[in-house]
């Protein structure tokens, strides 16, 4: 997120890669879910960490004054992305993808980048 925040492109893409092995899923839930139980409203995680990152990026302007549009996606490899809802809860159902091997991962990343470049050309 820090690299995306420091960038100057009007389109920003954050790709989360995960193998689904989350030994601390309760902590992950508290960090990504809005208004997580156990955290006071003044907590930095009260809005959900993923939402906070996207909101911060989407409130930026480039040096040319253009609005920034950011997107976060998750690519899960070698696990059932629906069985582990944390990434889906972070990026949204429409931004979760599955990959079975290295080539699938590479192809999905290239597809996402190409899609974002297409948005820039419009």
Number of C-alpha atoms within 10 A of each C-alpha: 16 8 8 15 17 9 15 15 19 20 20 21 17 16 17 14 17 16 13 18 9 12 8 8 14 10 11 15 19 18 21 22 19 18 17 18 11 9 13 11 12 9 12 12 20 21 17 20 19 21 18 16 18 20 13 14 24 18 11 17 15 13 11 9 9 13 16 19 17 22 16 19 22 22 20 22 19 12 15 14 22 13 9 15 16 20 26 18 16 24 21 15 15 9 15 21 17 19 20 12 10 10 10 14 18 12 12 16 16 12 12 15 15 12 11 16 12 10 11 11 6 5
